[in-house]
Amino acid sequence: MKVTVTGAGGVLGRGLVARLLSEGYDVTGISRQRPESWPSAARFVTADIRDAGAVRDAVAGAKVVAHCVPARSSDDVQGAANLLAAIVETGGQRVVFTSSAQV
């Protein structure tokens, strides 16, 4: 099953990607910066979730999207809206929303 992880460059996102890969999932990560230690087994999209086209590309084919990007400003809310729209457009089935210490 394909899973997309937003905020994949952060601590939570990287940990989740590692766990998903260890359990055999097909993983795509999206974040503004690709971590140096990104696993070769996972696809990575370097983009901000406010970029609707990049978000659609990252979630295409994913049954599950784990949203690990904290909302710090109203601009980040637009990113979440882009993400939800892309999930609907591409036929995603589930969203896992995480929170953070910044909330």
All heavy atoms as an XYZ file, in Angstrom:
736
protein
N       0.854     -1.177      0.000
C       0.000      0.000      0.000
C       0.896      1.235      0.000
O       1.912      1.281      0.666
C      -0.882      0.003      1.246
C      -1.688      1.266      1.352
S      -2.634      1.551      2.893
C      -2.946     -0.010      3.568
N       0.476      2.247     -0.760
C       1.238      3.490     -0.825
C       0.758      4.452      0.252
O      -0.436      4.668      0.434
C       1.091      4.139     -2.202
C       1.909      5.413     -2.319
C       1.844      6.025     -3.695
C       2.621      7.336     -3.699
N       2.442      8.080     -4.928
N       1.746      5.046      0.939
C       1.488      6.029      1.976
C       2.328      7.264      1.671
O       3.509      7.147      1.342
C       1.865      5.494      3.375
C       1.621      6.542      4.442
C       1.116      4.213      3.687
N       1.719      8.442      1.763
C       2.455      9.698      1.616
C       2.561     10.350      2.982
O       1.597     10.396      3.736
C       1.747     10.649      0.634
O       1.740     10.038     -0.662
C       2.466     11.985      0.535
N       3.749     10.873      3.287
C       3.997     11.544      4.561
C       4.392     12.986      4.275
O       5.400     13.240      3.620
C       5.125     10.841      5.353
C       5.404     11.582      6.663
C       4.771      9.386      5.619
N       3.568     13.934      4.748
C       3.938     15.342      4.635
C       4.826     15.690      5.826
O       4.762     15.031      6.870
C       2.711     16.273      4.629
O       2.075     16.224      5.909
C       1.736     15.906      3.530
N       5.662     16.692      5.663
C       6.585     17.034      6.748
C       7.630     15.954      6.933
O       8.156     15.755      8.024
N       7.942     15.251      5.859
C       8.843     14.103      5.922
C      10.272     14.474      6.274
O      11.065     13.606      6.624
C       8.806     13.345      4.588
N      10.612     15.755      6.213
C      11.956     16.185      6.585
C      12.115     16.428      8.072
O      13.223     16.572      8.575
N      11.018     16.457      8.804
C      11.062     16.700     10.242
C      11.308     15.427     11.037
O      11.307     14.317     10.498
N      11.498     15.588     12.323
C      11.792     14.446     13.192
C      10.659     13.421     13.158
O      10.893     12.226     12.962
C      12.056     14.926     14.641
C      12.202     13.750     15.587
C      13.288     15.808     14.685
N       9.433     13.865     13.346
C       8.294     12.954     13.349
C       8.124     12.288     11.985
O       7.947     11.074     11.883
C       7.018     13.693     13.732
C       5.741     12.870     13.773
C       5.864     11.725     14.780
C       4.560     13.747     14.126
N       8.186     13.082     10.918
C       8.028     12.540      9.573
C       9.087     11.514      9.222
O       8.771     10.448      8.685
N      10.344     11.811      9.535
C      11.434     10.863      9.236
C      11.254      9.556     10.005
O      11.472      8.475      9.467
C      12.793     11.476      9.555
C      13.217     12.525      8.564
C      14.680     12.934      8.726
N      15.147     13.007     10.091
C      15.242     14.123     10.820
N      14.896     15.278     10.301
N      15.706     14.092     12.057
N      10.853      9.663     11.265
C      10.635      8.458     12.063
C       9.495      7.619     11.515
O       9.580      6.388     11.458
N       8.425      8.281     11.103
C       7.284      7.568     10.539
C       7.658      6.888      9.231
O       7.292      5.733      8.992
C       6.112      8.534     10.331
C       4.842      7.927      9.746
C       4.331      6.764     10.598
C       3.779      9.007      9.588
N       8.401      7.586      8.378
C       8.842      6.993      7.104
C       9.673      5.746      7.368
O       9.457      4.701      6.740
C       9.622      8.026      6.258
C      10.358      7.349      5.117
C       8.685      9.099      5.738
N      10.603      5.820      8.306
C      11.444      4.655      8.620
C      10.588      3.477      9.081
O      10.800      2.333      8.653
C      12.472      5.024      9.689
N       9.613      3.747      9.912
C       8.739      2.682     10.421
C       7.901      2.076      9.297
O       7.756      0.855      9.188
C       7.839      3.237     11.516
C       6.857      2.263     12.096
C       7.600      1.108     12.801
N       6.682      0.134     13.323
C       6.362      0.010     14.594
N       6.891      0.816     15.494
N       5.526     -0.907     14.976
N       7.323      2.938      8.459
C       6.508      2.444      7.346
C       7.329      1.578      6.396
O       6.869      0.527      5.944
C       5.871      3.611      6.600
C       4.781      4.373      7.355
C       4.452      5.678      6.636
C       3.542      3.512      7.534
N       8.544      2.013      6.085
C       9.404      1.229      5.201
C       9.738     -0.121      5.828
O       9.741     -1.144      5.138
C      10.696      1.992      4.887
C      10.555      3.172      3.941
C      11.858      3.958      3.885
C      10.135      2.719      2.550
N       9.992     -0.135      7.128
C      10.334     -1.394      7.802
C       9.164     -2.382      7.791
O       9.374     -3.586      7.913
C      10.782     -1.135      9.239
O       9.683     -0.831     10.080
N       7.953     -1.860      7.623
C       6.771     -2.723      7.579
C       6.318     -3.013      6.148
O       5.251     -3.587      5.935
C       5.659     -2.096      8.398
C       6.077     -2.005      9.865
C       4.931     -1.905     10.823
O       3.768     -2.036     10.405
O       5.220     -1.695     12.010
N       7.116     -2.579      5.166
C       6.854     -2.955      3.777
C       5.980     -2.020      2.971
O       5.558     -2.372      1.870
N       5.692     -0.836      3.477
C       4.857      0.111      2.739
C       5.656      0.808      1.636
O       6.867      0.970      1.741
C       4.272      1.163      3.683
C       3.216      0.603      4.603
C       3.556      0.142      5.867
C       1.885      0.521      4.202
C       2.597     -0.383      6.713
C       0.917     -0.007      5.040
C       1.289     -0.461      6.293
O       0.333     -0.988      7.121
N       4.962      1.221      0.607
C       5.508      2.043     -0.477
C       5.326      3.492     -0.023
O       4.196      3.957      0.101
C       4.734      1.757     -1.756
C       5.161      2.602     -2.935
O       6.192      3.291     -2.859
O       4.436      2.587     -3.946
N       6.430      4.193      0.234
C       6.357      5.499      0.886
C       6.847      6.618     -0.023
O       7.871      6.494     -0.688
C       7.195      5.512      2.188
C       7.116      6.861      2.872
C       6.732      4.408      3.129
N       6.092      7.722     -0.010
C       6.516      8.978     -0.627
C       6.510     10.025      0.468
O       5.555     10.143      1.221
C       5.550      9.411     -1.740
O       5.585      8.448     -2.795
C       5.931     10.774     -2.313
N       7.588     10.787      0.541
C       7.659     11.891      1.493
C       7.627     13.213      0.757
O       8.095     13.308     -0.380
N       7.070     14.221      1.387
C       7.084     15.569      0.833
C       7.489     16.529      1.941
O       6.985     16.453      3.057
C       5.739     15.975      0.184
C       5.818     17.393     -0.401
C       4.593     15.810      1.145
C       4.619     17.804     -1.248
N       8.431     17.398      1.612
C       8.908     18.404      2.556
C       9.688     19.456      1.770
O      10.082     19.217      0.623
C       9.819     17.758      3.606
O      10.143     18.673      4.627
N       9.921     20.588      2.412
C      10.657     21.651      1.723
C      12.122     21.315      1.514
O      12.738     21.800      0.572
C      10.534     22.959      2.500
C       9.127     23.529      2.424
C       9.025     24.807      3.165
N       9.191     24.517      4.587
C       8.968     25.372      5.556
N       8.590     26.589      5.281
N       9.122     25.025      6.809
N      12.679     20.482      2.388
C      14.078     20.084      2.239
C      14.214     18.583      2.409
O      13.667     18.011      3.348
C      14.961     20.786      3.270
C      15.068     22.276      3.042
C      16.022     22.909      4.033
O      16.211     22.434      5.139
N      16.622     24.004      3.631
N      14.973     17.989      1.505
C      15.227     16.549      1.587
C      16.301     16.306      2.645
O      17.397     16.877      2.561
C      15.699     16.030      0.239
C      15.952     14.552      0.219
C      16.520     14.137     -1.132
N      16.892     12.750     -1.117
C      16.405     11.836     -1.924
N      15.543     12.177     -2.871
N      16.787     10.593     -1.839
N      16.015     15.454      3.622
C      17.028     15.148      4.640
C      18.229     14.444      4.012
O      18.077     13.664      3.061
C      16.306     14.213      5.603
C      14.861     14.374      5.314
C      14.749     14.789      3.890
N      19.408     14.694      4.532
C      20.616     14.042      4.020
C      20.521     12.526      4.149
O      21.051     11.793      3.328
C      21.844     14.550      4.766
C      22.201     15.981      4.438
C      23.430     16.448      5.182
O      24.250     15.602      5.582
O      23.560     17.665      5.358
N      19.859     12.073      5.173
C      19.774     10.640      5.440
C      18.512      9.996      4.865
O      18.078      8.957      5.347
C      19.818     10.406      6.950
O      18.710     11.052      7.563
N      17.920     10.595      3.832
C      16.678     10.052      3.282
C      16.923      8.659      2.705
O      17.859      8.443      1.929
C      16.130     10.973      2.193
C      14.777     10.542      1.718
C      14.484      9.920      0.551
C      13.547     10.659      2.439
N      13.135      9.649      0.493
C      12.538     10.099      1.639
C      13.201     11.191      3.672
C      11.209     10.051      2.029
C      11.876     11.149      4.059
C      10.899     10.583      3.250
N      16.080      7.685      3.049
C      16.273      6.311      2.565
C      16.016      6.190      1.059
O      15.053      6.749      0.543
C      15.249      5.500      3.362
C      14.241      6.493      3.834
C      14.934      7.812      3.940
N      16.858      5.441      0.396
C      16.727      5.280     -1.056
C      15.466      4.497     -1.435
O      15.010      4.583     -2.569
C      17.966      4.595     -1.630
O      18.121      3.312     -1.063
N      14.903      3.769     -0.494
C      13.705      2.971     -0.776
C      12.439      3.814     -0.867
O      11.401      3.327     -1.306
C      13.526      1.910      0.304
N      12.515      5.074     -0.465
C      11.326      5.934     -0.470
C      11.490      7.063     -1.477
O      12.572      7.619     -1.645
C      11.088      6.520      0.922
N      10.408      7.399     -2.121
C      10.380      8.531     -3.056
C      10.300      9.825     -2.247
O       9.711      9.852     -1.163
C       9.152      8.386     -3.957
C       8.978      9.490     -4.960
C       7.816      9.152     -5.914
N       7.531     10.311     -6.724
C       6.420     11.030     -6.644
N       5.465     10.699     -5.808
N       6.248     12.069     -7.417
N      10.885     10.889     -2.772
C      10.831     12.174     -2.078
C      10.452     13.280     -3.050
O      10.988     13.353     -4.152
C      12.189     12.517     -1.444
C      12.102     13.653     -0.481
C      11.757     13.436      0.834
C      12.338     14.954     -0.898
C      11.643     14.492      1.736
C      12.230     16.014     -0.015
C      11.885     15.784      1.303
N       9.518     14.137     -2.632
C       9.119     15.312     -3.403
C       9.547     16.531     -2.613
O       9.107     16.736     -1.480
C       7.584     15.340     -3.637
C       7.166     16.615     -4.348
C       7.136     14.106     -4.413
N      10.455     17.310     -3.196
C      10.919     18.527     -2.544
C       9.972     19.658     -2.912
O       9.970     20.136     -4.043
C      12.357     18.888     -2.982
O      13.213     17.779     -2.715
C      12.857     20.112     -2.245
N       9.120     20.044     -1.962
C       8.142     21.093     -2.223
C       7.496     21.520     -0.919
O       7.538     20.812      0.082
C       7.065     20.591     -3.180
N       6.885     22.669     -0.975
C       6.081     23.195      0.123
C       4.645     22.734     -0.116
O       4.191     22.721     -1.264
C       6.165     24.723      0.096
C       5.576     25.369      1.325
O       4.357     25.188      1.567
O       6.314     26.070      2.037
N       3.917     22.380      0.932
C       2.547     21.905      0.715
C       1.611     23.009      0.237
O       0.488     22.735     -0.143
C       1.956     21.174      1.940
C       1.810     22.097      3.131
C       2.764     19.937      2.262
C       0.965     21.493      4.241
N       2.090     24.238      0.201
C       1.285     25.310     -0.382
C       1.331     25.277     -1.908
O       0.611     26.008     -2.570
C       1.742     26.661      0.153
C       1.418     26.809      1.651
C       1.994     28.047      2.224
N       3.452     27.900      2.276
C       4.274     28.781      2.816
N       3.812     29.887      3.342
N       5.564     28.572      2.833
N       2.168     24.407     -2.475
C       2.265     24.198     -3.919
C       1.290     23.072     -4.292
O       1.608     21.885     -4.147
C       3.697     23.832     -4.288
C       3.895     23.556     -5.764
O       2.905     23.336     -6.504
O       5.067     23.536     -6.192
N       0.105     23.449     -4.743
C      -0.973     22.477     -4.984
C      -0.569     21.386     -5.980
O      -0.903     20.221     -5.791
C      -2.236     23.190     -5.449
N       0.137     21.747     -7.030
C       0.551     20.758     -8.034
C       1.516     19.730     -7.469
O       1.389     18.530     -7.741
N       2.470     20.175     -6.681
C       3.433     19.256     -6.065
C       2.740     18.335     -5.069
O       3.065     17.147     -4.974
C       4.543     20.041     -5.375
N       1.769     18.866     -4.355
C       1.022     18.054     -3.393
C       0.240     16.971     -4.128
O       0.247     15.805     -3.725
C       0.095     18.927     -2.525
C      -0.838     18.075     -1.688
C       0.916     19.842     -1.634
N      -0.426     17.323     -5.225
C      -1.157     16.318     -6.016
C      -0.210     15.220     -6.490
O      -0.542     14.036     -6.444
C      -1.857     16.966     -7.209
C      -3.248     17.449     -6.896
C      -4.019     17.836     -8.142
N      -3.326     18.800     -8.999
C      -3.329     20.109     -8.808
N      -3.992     20.631     -7.805
N      -2.676     20.896     -9.626
N       0.986     15.611     -6.944
C       1.981     14.638     -7.395
C       2.386     13.705     -6.253
O       2.488     12.501     -6.439
C       3.208     15.362     -7.950
C       4.302     14.408     -8.373
O       4.009     13.454     -9.126
O       5.458     14.609     -7.940
N       2.594     14.264     -5.084
C       3.056     13.467     -3.943
C       1.996     12.488     -3.442
O       2.325     11.392     -3.001
C       3.499     14.382     -2.801
N       0.729     12.863     -3.492
C      -0.318     11.992     -2.947
C      -0.963     11.079     -3.989
O      -1.727     10.185     -3.625
C      -1.421     12.788     -2.201
C      -0.835     13.616     -1.090
C      -2.250     13.628     -3.134
N      -0.653     11.277     -5.258
C      -1.258     10.450     -6.310
C      -1.005      8.973     -6.040
O       0.123      8.541     -5.853
C      -0.690     10.834     -7.670
N      -2.077      8.216     -5.968
C      -1.981      6.783     -5.749
C      -1.908      6.350     -4.291
O      -1.980      5.167     -3.994
N      -1.754      7.297     -3.390
C      -1.659      6.946     -1.965
C      -3.043      6.627     -1.402
O      -3.998      7.354     -1.636
C      -1.027      8.087     -1.177
N      -3.126      5.559     -0.667
C      -4.374      5.214      0.028
C      -4.460      5.961      1.358
O      -5.537      6.230      1.855
C      -4.453      3.709      0.291
C      -4.467      2.881     -0.965
C      -5.754      3.072     -1.730
C      -5.773      2.180     -2.948
N      -6.692      2.628     -3.944
N      -3.286      6.243      1.935
C      -3.208      6.917      3.233
C      -2.228      8.072      3.138
O      -1.168      7.945      2.526
C      -2.736      5.942      4.338
C      -2.600      6.653      5.682
C      -3.670      4.754      4.451
N      -2.590      9.196      3.753
C      -1.687     10.339      3.861
C      -1.530     10.670      5.338
O      -2.520     10.877      6.036
C      -2.223     11.573      3.102
C      -1.310     12.775      3.328
C      -2.352     11.273      1.616
N      -0.288     10.681      5.799
C       0.013     11.086      7.170
C       0.485     12.538      7.118
O       1.520     12.843      6.523
C       1.086     10.189      7.771
N      -0.285     13.415      7.695
C      -0.006     14.858      7.645
C       0.755     15.270      8.902
O       0.185     15.365      9.982
C      -1.315     15.624      7.511
C      -1.148     17.098      7.352
N      -0.241     17.662      6.473
C      -1.771     18.135      7.969
C      -0.331     18.983      6.541
N      -1.239     19.286      7.459
N       2.053     15.483      8.747
C       2.938     15.786      9.877
C       3.496     17.203      9.814
O       4.574     17.479     10.341
C       4.089     14.786      9.915
S       3.587     13.065     10.062
N       2.789     18.106      9.154
C       3.231     19.506      9.055
C       2.440     20.330     10.062
O       1.212     20.361     10.003
C       2.994     20.062      7.629
C       3.348     21.534      7.559
C       3.792     19.271      6.614
N       3.133     21.004     10.986
C       2.402     21.840     11.944
C       1.875     23.109     11.282
O       2.502     23.653     10.375
C       3.454     22.178     13.003
C       4.754     22.106     12.273
C       4.579     21.034     11.217
N       0.729     23.563     11.702
C       0.166     24.831     11.209
C       0.614     25.942     12.144
O       0.178     26.018     13.281
C      -1.346     24.738     11.143
N       1.514     26.775     11.658
C       2.033     27.876     12.468
C       1.427     29.217     12.077
O       1.511     30.171     12.807
C       3.552     27.953     12.318
C       4.249     26.729     12.816
C       5.750     26.864     12.649
N       6.362     25.564     12.829
C       7.267     25.052     12.035
N       7.710     25.725     11.007
N       7.759     23.867     12.271
N       0.865     29.270     10.871
C       0.307     30.534     10.387
C      -0.834     30.239      9.424
O      -1.074     29.094      9.050
C       1.389     31.352      9.665
O       1.719     30.744      8.427
N      -1.513     31.290      9.002
C      -2.620     31.102      8.058
C      -2.128     30.559      6.717
O      -2.873     29.875      6.022
C      -3.384     32.413      7.866
O      -2.532     33.409      7.360
N      -0.867     30.826      6.351
C      -0.316     30.257      5.118
C      -0.273     28.731      5.192
O      -0.508     28.045      4.207
C       1.100     30.778      4.858
C       1.120     32.210      4.379
O       0.062     32.717      3.942
O       2.196     32.828      4.435
N       0.021     28.196      6.375
C       0.080     26.749      6.537
C      -1.308     26.118      6.429
O      -1.442     24.972      6.014
C       0.719     26.393      7.882
C       2.183     26.809      7.946
O       2.857     26.770      6.904
O       2.640     27.182      9.039
N      -2.331     26.864      6.797
C      -3.703     26.369      6.650
C      -4.013     26.173      5.173
O      -4.673     25.201      4.785
C      -4.703     27.318      7.338
C      -6.133     26.911      7.037
C      -4.451     27.358      8.832
N      -3.516     27.056      4.315
C      -3.696     26.885      2.870
C      -3.033     25.601      2.398
O      -3.561     24.891      1.554
C      -3.125     28.074      2.090
C      -3.302     27.948      0.582
C      -4.760     27.807      0.181
O      -5.590     28.609      0.586
N      -5.086     26.793     -0.599
N      -1.880     25.279      2.957
C      -1.219     24.026      2.616
C      -2.063     22.824      2.983
O      -2.175     21.868      2.218
N      -2.689     22.868      4.153
C      -3.565     21.773      4.574
C      -4.771     21.668      3.644
O      -5.207     20.568      3.299
C      -4.007     21.972      6.017
N      -5.303     22.813      3.218
C      -6.428     22.805      2.275
C      -6.002     22.192      0.947
O      -6.749     21.405      0.346
C      -6.968     24.221      2.074
N      -4.803     22.531      0.472
C      -4.272     21.927     -0.760
C      -4.174     20.414     -0.603
O      -4.514     19.656     -1.518
C      -2.884     22.476     -1.087
C      -2.892     23.876     -1.586
O      -3.928     24.403     -2.000
N      -1.741     24.527     -1.550
N      -3.698     19.988      0.549
C      -3.524     18.567      0.798
C      -4.863     17.832      0.768
O      -5.010     16.816      0.096
C      -2.834     18.352      2.146
C      -2.590     16.906      2.538
C      -1.631     16.230      1.566
C      -2.070     16.826      3.953
N      -5.846     18.360      1.466
C      -7.158     17.708      1.485
C      -7.789     17.667      0.098
O      -8.375     16.648     -0.298
C      -8.074     18.408      2.483
C      -7.646     18.287      3.955
C      -8.516     19.168      4.833
C      -7.663     16.840      4.411
N      -7.659     18.749     -0.655
C      -8.196     18.766     -2.021
C      -7.500     17.722     -2.895
O      -8.152     17.011     -3.671
C      -8.041     20.159     -2.630
N      -6.184     17.601     -2.752
C      -5.433     16.623     -3.550
C      -5.827     15.194     -3.198
O      -5.925     14.327     -4.069
C      -3.933     16.823     -3.342
N      -6.083     14.945     -1.922
C      -6.501     13.608     -1.499
C      -7.840     13.247     -2.137
O      -8.017     12.143     -2.647
C      -6.564     13.522      0.041
C      -5.148     13.627      0.622
C      -7.244     12.241      0.487
C      -5.117     13.871      2.115
N      -8.772     14.183     -2.128
C     -10.083     13.944     -2.750
C      -9.919     13.713     -4.246
O     -10.481     12.778     -4.818
C     -11.041     15.121     -2.467
C     -12.296     15.017     -3.315
C     -11.391     15.179     -0.987
N      -9.116     14.561     -4.912
C      -8.928     14.462     -6.368
C      -8.270     13.159     -6.792
O      -8.561     12.641     -7.870
C      -8.062     15.624     -6.862
C      -8.743     16.963     -6.843
C      -7.791     18.089     -7.219
O      -6.780     17.833     -7.899
O      -8.057     19.225     -6.800
N      -7.361     12.638     -5.960
C      -6.591     11.459     -6.359
C      -7.122     10.161     -5.774
O      -6.540      9.103     -5.998
C      -5.104     11.627     -5.983
O      -5.000     11.764     -4.562
C      -4.489     12.830     -6.682
N      -8.226     10.227     -5.025
C      -8.850      9.007     -4.529
C      -8.270      8.445     -3.249
O      -8.446      7.260     -2.973
N      -7.586      9.273     -2.474
C      -7.072      8.803     -1.186
C      -8.207      8.370     -0.275
O      -9.346      8.817     -0.425
N      -7.897      7.484      0.666
C      -8.950      6.938      1.519
C      -8.859      7.370      2.975
O      -9.864      7.385      3.678
C      -8.920      5.409      1.447
C      -9.228      4.912      0.059
C      -9.108      3.406     -0.053
O      -8.549      2.738      0.808
N      -9.622      2.867     -1.140
N      -7.657      7.684      3.452
C      -7.494      8.034      4.861
C      -6.483      9.146      5.033
O      -5.501      9.232      4.313
C      -6.983      6.846      5.661
C      -8.001      5.814      5.882
C      -7.657      5.017      7.112
N      -8.821      4.236      7.430
C      -8.807      2.959      7.688
N      -7.679      2.307      7.695
N      -9.919      2.328      7.954
N      -6.727      9.949      6.077
C      -5.784     10.985      6.485
C      -5.483     10.756      7.958
O      -6.408     10.588      8.761
C      -6.367     12.401      6.311
C      -5.394     13.447      6.833
C      -6.733     12.667      4.872
N      -4.214     10.731      8.280
C      -3.785     10.670      9.672
C      -3.196     12.034      9.976
O      -2.227     12.453      9.336
C      -2.737      9.563      9.886
C      -2.258      9.565     11.342
C      -3.295      8.213      9.487
N      -3.787     12.730     10.926
C      -3.321     14.081     11.260
C      -2.599     14.027     12.596
O      -3.146     13.553     13.587
C      -4.501     15.057     11.348
C      -4.098     16.423     11.789
C      -3.421     17.272     10.936
C      -4.370     16.850     13.069
C      -3.035     18.537     11.338
C      -3.988     18.114     13.492
C      -3.317     18.954     12.618
N      -1.362     14.514     12.610
C      -0.610     14.594     13.854
C      -0.576     16.032     14.323
O      -0.721     16.952     13.543
C       0.844     14.096     13.667
O       1.482     14.934     12.706
C       0.865     12.654     13.204
N      -0.369     16.211     15.579
C      -0.224     17.553     16.125
C       1.254     17.733     16.481
O       2.083     16.905     16.160
C      -1.121     17.711     17.354
O      -1.145     19.054     17.749
N       1.576     18.840     17.135
C       2.956     19.078     17.520
C       2.998     19.911     18.787
O       1.985     20.439     19.233
C       3.703     19.802     16.393
O       3.259     21.130     16.304
N       4.168     20.055     19.338
C       4.355     20.859     20.545
C       4.094     22.340     20.270
O       3.864     23.113     21.188
C       5.776     20.669     21.074
N       4.119     22.737     19.000
C       3.916     24.137     18.650
C       2.455     24.560     18.670
O       2.144     25.723     18.603
C       4.501     24.404     17.255
C       5.989     24.210     17.266
C       6.494     23.766     15.922
O       5.807     23.090     15.196
N       7.706     24.152     15.604
N       1.556     23.590     18.738
C       0.133     23.912     18.706
C      -0.298     24.481     20.042
O       0.058     24.042     21.078
C      -0.691     22.655     18.367
C      -2.170     22.926     18.521
C      -0.375     22.225     16.958
